[in-house]
Amino acid sequence: MKVAKLLLFPIFVFALAYGTIACSDEYNFVYGSDANTMVRTFAMSADVTVLTNLAYRYFTIDLVDGRIFNPDSFPYGTDITSLVPEITFSSASSAQITVVNKSDGSVVKDFDYLDEDNDTTVIDFTNNVTMKVIAADGVTEQSYRIEVRVHQVQSDSLMWTTVGKGTLPTNIASPTEQKTVSFGGMAYCFTTDGTTYNVGISAAPAESWTVRSFTPYGDTLSLPSIIAAEDTLFALCGTPDSLGNQSLCYSLDGLSWDSLSDVSFSALIGVWEEQLLGIVADSTGYLYATYEAGDYATSSVIDERFPVSGYSGTVARKDTTYGSSQIYFFGGRCADDTFSPYIWAYDGSRWASISDVGLVGGSGASVTPREGALFFAYYQDDYDPASDLYTREPYYYILGGRDTSGIRNDLYYTNTIGGYWEHAAQGEPLYVSSSGYTPRAFASAYVSEESVTEVATASFFTWTSEMPYFYRVTRSGDDPVPYIYVFGGYNSQNNFLNAMSRGVILRFTF
């Protein structure tokens, strides 16, 4: 059903017919109501089969350049081939809409929108659509281009190609290892070639890094073991003993390192509050071990399913209901050389496997047992179709790693770590395309809140970015966007990647 398409002002039309004078520094002209070609409102008729709240999707009317378009593009895959526009005008005698095929230039449809006997207002907006408005005087006219924009990529995709990549922030020509951690609100990227050690420090990874060389305690530092506590960095250093244990070292700035006497671990896992967690090897096997404020302790023999190497970094989560906090990690390689499918949690007193994410038919998607996977906390927008609103919620992600088949490029996500996991398959939200992202294992992840403007103008080392993507965003350039940075790692040929990639879930930039 058509809406009223001609709005007149009975009381004032007589006075307005004499014209209204509009003045500025550049213009001095008489503009009468009978010469008004203004489009007052533009919307689409409601159609829930096309889009929820279609009638309330906002359209911009640019009277100067003669453009009508939706600045917030419709979701990816929206069918715009049969839409019915609802248009009102100030004073128009005709509104001729012409639909032209983009491929061959042929006219698909040509009709007067104001013709009340015309029922052909259904328009295929995949074509080029223009509208010529003729004012009430029958002479004055203005043409408008009408665009219905649809996102050309899945808005929930984790996009890498157009976001950028660059070399690691290091002065070492050919690094062979890296570890990047968040420390003191900044990114610390450690690199080495086995002889020389660098650390790059940045508050905004897309912009600039301060890179300095350092000498570790005992001349040897295990970069993969580096763990960041609130005010101290820990790592294993020195030559391993016969069981594979190394001395525990610490640093307050990432440059000067010292050793803690009589404290050793075979591997470090993470920090629960201020308690450093790891394992230590002895003649009976591996024991759980902790260090806090000078207190070093070992406890029971580890669970046979507990990994001894290759596990992910940890993520922390506080239970707001009961006030307790936990840390979690995923995967790894066990003492019997098998891969682990479990997520392990620590609550301040003990370790427990809370989810077998490799269990077929278990908690959602089955994640193959693997080592070197990225496991990190990020975000996702949960959509409520009733209100047509998105609410940003914390989510947890497993990305890549190496299983028995080789290097993986799959991604899984959940908002309940021990619960149901979703697999981002091709064509589904968060699918990770190989375009722009090299599958890898043993990389580091770092999340940074930055503005689109900062990222679009960023430049450091050999950073590259396909800028046209950013020109299509509609949010303010100063609004914070969570970008995910991935540092280093090893590809399918086990070659070290001297690179960092930057990704973002597209919806965060809209």
N, C-alpha and C positions, 0 to 999 in steps of 0.2 A: 504494500500500500504506500502510495506516495504521500509525502508530507506537504504542507503548504510551502510552495516554492516562490511565491512573490509576496514580500512583506511591504505593505504601504503604510503610511502614517496619515490617516484621514484628517486629523486635526491640523497637522503641520504641512501637509503637502502643498497647500496653496501658497504659504509663505516661502517654502523652500523652492518653489518653482521659479522664484525670482533670483535664486542663486545665493550661494554663500561664499564670501570672500575668504581665501586662505592666503596668508602672507608668510614669507620667510626671506632670508638674505638672497636666496637664489630664484624664488618663484613668486609670481604675483598673478594669479589667474582666478577666474570665476568658475566654480564647480557646482552645477545645479543637480538636483535630485534626478532629473530626467536624463542626466548624463552619467549616472552612477553605475559602474560595472562591478561593484564589490561583491565578492562571495562572502556571505556572513558566516555560515557554518558549513562544515563538511564532516560527515560520519558515514559509517556503514550500517546497514540494517542488521538487526540481530539475527544470528544464525549459529546455534550451538553446534551444528554439525561441522562448521568451519573452525570456530574458535570461541572459547569461553569469553563472555562479555565483549563480543565483537563490536557491539554498538557503542561501547564506552572507550574504545581505543582512540587515542588522541591523534588528530591530524593538524598539521601546521598549514596555515594559508598565508603565503607570501604574496602580498598584493603588489609589491614593487617588481619582483622578478617574474611574477606570474607562475608560481609553483604551489602545488598542493601535495603534501606527502606526510607520512607517519614517521616522525623522528626516531621513535622506538620501534624498530623493525619487528614484524610478527615472528613468532617462533619458527625455527627451521622446519621445513616440510609443510607449512600451512598452505592449503589449497586456495588460491586466489583467482581461479578461473571462472567463478560464478558469483560475483559479489554485486550487491545492490546498493549504490550510494544514496545517501540522504543529504540533499543540498538545499540551502536557503540563500536568497539573494536580497540585496537592499532594494534595487529597482531595475529589474531586467525584463526585457521583452522577449528575449530568446537566449537559450543556452545550448548551443550545438556541440554535442559530444561526438568525437571521431575516434574510432578504434582502428589502429593500423598494425598489420602483422609485422613483427620485427624481422622476420626472415626475408620476405619478398617485397615488403612495402605495400602490399595490397590492402584495400580498405575492407575491414571485417564488418564494421557497423558504423552507421552515421545517422544520428537522430537528434531531435530537439527535446531536451530534458523537460522543458516547460510545457510540452504538448500533453495536455491531460488525457488525450485519447491514446497516447503512446504507452504501451506496456512492455517495451523492450529495454528496460533500464538495467537488466542483468548484464554485467560487463566482465570480460576476461582480462584481468589486469596484468597478465603476463605479456600482453601486447603494449604498444605505445598508445597512450590515451591522452588526448587533448580536449579542451573545452573552450569554445569561443562564446563569450558573453557579450550580448548586445544590449545596451541600455534602453531605457524607456523612450528616448528620443529617436530610436531606430537607426542612429548613426554611430554613436560612440561605442567602441568595442574594445575588448581586451581578451587575450588568449592565455590560457593556463595549461601547464603540463601537470598531469595527475599521476603520481607514483604510489604504488602500494609496495612497500619494502618488506622483504622477508629475509631473515638471516640465511646466508648462503652456506653456513656451517652449523653443525650441532652446537647450540649455545652452551651445553654442559660439557663440551669436549675439552680435554686438557691439551691446549694448543701450544706447539713449540715452534713450528716453521716460521711464523711471522713475528715471533716475539724476540728471537735473537739467540746468538751463541758467541762464545769467544774463548780465547785461551785462558788457562789458569793464571791467576795473579802471582807470578813468580819470575825471578830473574834467572832461574836454572834453565838451561837450553833444552835439556831432555829429561824431565822428571820421570821417575818410575813409580812413585807412590804419592798419595795425598790423603789428607784427612781434614775435613772442614767441620767446625763446631760453632755453636753460638755461645759467646762468652762476654759477659758484661754488656749485653745488648748489641754486640757487634759480631760480624762474621770473621772468624780466624781460619784462614786456609793455609795449612802446613804442607810443604812439598819437599821432596828430596830425590836425589839421583843415587843415593847410597853413600855419598861422600859429603856433599854440600847440603845444608838445610836452610830453607826460607820460610817465612811466615808472612802472608798478606793479610792486612787488617782493614776492614771497611765497615762503615755504618750504613752505607747504601751500595750494595754490590753492583748495581748497574752503572754507578757513576765513577768512583775513584777508589783506589787501593793504595795503602802504604805498605811497601814490601821491604823487608829487612832480612838479612842473614843472621844465623845464630849457631852457636856450638852447643850441642846437648851434653848433658853430664855423661862422662865416660865415652864421649864421641859417637855413641850409638843410641838412637831413639826409635822406638817402634811406632811409626806414625799411625797405623791402624788402631793402636791401643789408646790413643789420646781421648780423654774424657774430661768434660768441663763440669765443675761444680760451681757454686754460686760465686766464689771469689778465688778459686784455685783450679789450675789445670793439672791433671794427672796423666802419667804415661809410664810405660815400661821401658827401661833402658839398660844398657850394658850387655854383656855376653850371657846367654842363657846357661843355667847349670845343667847337670846331666839329666834332670827330669823335665827341663824346658821352662823352668821358672826364671823370671828376671826381676831386677830390683825395681821398686816403686820410686818414681821421680815426680817432682812437682815444680810448678812455676806459677808466679803471680802475674806475669805479663806475656808469656809465650816466648820470651827471649832468653831469660836467665833460668837455668834448670839446676836443681839440686836433688840429692838422693836421700831417701828415708832409710836409715840403717836397719837391718834385720827385718825389713818388710818386703815380701816378694809375692808375686802372683804369676800364674801361667797365662792368665787372660783377665782383662778388665771388661766389665759389662756396662755399668752405668752408675748413677748416683740416685739414691733414694733419700730425699731431703738432704742431709749433709753426710750420709753414710755411703762410702765408696764400696761398690760390690764387684766381686770377681770370683775366680776359682784358683786354686793352687794345687799343684801335683805333689803327691807323696808316694811312698812305696806301695800303698794300698789302692791307689787310683787318684781320683780328683775329689777335692773337698771344697765346699762353699767357704768363701773367705770375705771378710769385711775390714774396712779401715775407717776410723772416725776420730779426729782430734787426738791423734797419738795412740789410739787403742786399736791394735791389730788382733783379729780373732779368726779362727777357723772353726767350722762346725762339722756336720755330718758329711758322709760320702754323697756325692751328687746322684740324683736319679739317673738311671741308665739311659733315659730318654733325653736327658739334659745335654745340650750341645756344648762342645769344648772349644769351638772355633767357628768362624763364618757366620755368626748370627748378626742380625740387623742392629742398628742403633736403637736406643730406647726412647719411648715416649712416656710422658707422665700424665696422670689423670687423677683429679681429686673428686672423691665421692661427696657431692654436696648434701646428700641425705644423711650420711652417717659421719661425715667429717674426716674420713680416712683417705689416705692417698696411696697410690700404687704406681709402679713403673712397669713397662711391658717391653718385650722384644719378640721377634719372630724368627723362626728357622735356624739354620746353622748346621754344622757337621758334628755328629756325635763321636764318642770315643771309638765306636766300632766302625767308623768311616761311613755311616749312613747319614742321609739328610733328614733333618727334623721338620715335621709338618706343624709343630705346635707354636702357640703363643704362650709365653711364660710370663707370670706376674709375680711381683714381690711387694709385700705390704708392710715391711718393717720388721718382720719376724721370720718369714719363710717364703720359699719359692713354691709355686704351684702352676701346673699346666691348666690354663683356663679354657683353651679351645684347641681342638684338633681341626685346623682349617683345611687339612688335606683329606678329611674323612668324606668319602663318597656318600652322598645322601644325608650328610650331617648338617652342620650349620650353614645353609646356603650353598654358595659356589664352592667347589673343591679346588684348593690351591695346592699345586704339586709341592712336595717336600723340596726345599732348596736352601742354598746358602748365598750370602752376598746380596740379599734383597734390600731394597729401600723400604723402610717402615717409618712413616712420619704422620704427624698430625697436620691437617689442612682444613679446608672448609668446603661446604657445598650449600647451595640454595635449595631449601625444601619448598616445593610449590603447593599452595592450597588453591585448588581450582574454584572453590566456592567464593573466595574473596579475590581471586586472581592476584595474589600477593606471594612474594618469595621471602622466606626468612632464613638468614644465614645461620648455619649450625656447624659446630665442630665435627669433623669426620676423620677417620683414620684410614690410611692407604698403604697397600703393599704393591710395590712396583718392581718388576724385573727380577734380577738375580739369576742364579744358575742351578738347574736341576739335572737329572740324569740325561736329558735330551740336549742340554747345552744352555746357552744364554736365552733368557726369556724377555719378552716385551709386553707382558700382560699386566693389567692393573685390577686390583680388587679394593673395595671400599666398604666401610660400615660406620654407623654412629654408635654401635655397642660392641666394643672390642671382642668380648667373649661371646657375641651373638651371631647374627646372620650377616654373612658377607655376600656382596654383589660382585659379579664379574662384568667388567666393562667390555663387552664383546663388540665386534665391528658393527657400526650402525646404532649402537647404544650410547647413552651418555657416558662421558669420560673415557671413551675409547682412545687409546694412545696409538696414533699413526706412526709408522716408522719414518714418515716424512718429517724431517727436521729434528729427529731424535734418534740417536744411535742406541740400540739395546745394549745393556751393560750389567755388570755385577760389581759389587764392592765399591760403589760410589757413595758420595755424601749428599744429603739433602739439607737445604736451608730455606726457610720461609721468611720473606721480607715484605713488609707493608710499604708500598711506594705509590706515587701518583702516576697516572698514565703519561702525563707531560714529562716527568723525570725520566721514565723509561724510554719514551720515544726520542728523547734528545741525548740519551746516554752515549758515552764513548770512552772506552778504556782498552788498552792493549790492542787486540785485533777484533774487537767486538763488532759484530754485524747484526743488522736488523732490517727486515723488510718493512719500510716505513708506511706504505699505503694502508696497511691494516689499521694503524692507529688513527688515520684520518676518518675512519668510519665510525669511531666510537661516539656515543652521545652523552656520556656522563661528563661532569666537570673534570677538567684536567688536574684539579687539585684534590679530588676525592681519593682516599687510600684504596689501593687494590692489593690483595695478597698474591705475590709472585713466588713461584717455587723455583729455586735454583738447584741444579744437580751438578756436582763437581766430580770430575775424573771418572774412575772406574776402568773396567777392562772389557773389551769387546769379545766377539765370538772367537777371534784368533788369539785371545789372551794378551792382546797388545794394550798397553796403557793409553788412555785417552787424555791427552793434554788439553782438555777442553772443559768448559762449563756451559750448560744449557739453561735457558730460562723459559719457564712455561707458566701458563695461567689458564684457569677455567674461564672460557670466553664470557660467560654471563657477568663475571665480576667487572668487566670493562664496559658493559653496556650502560 
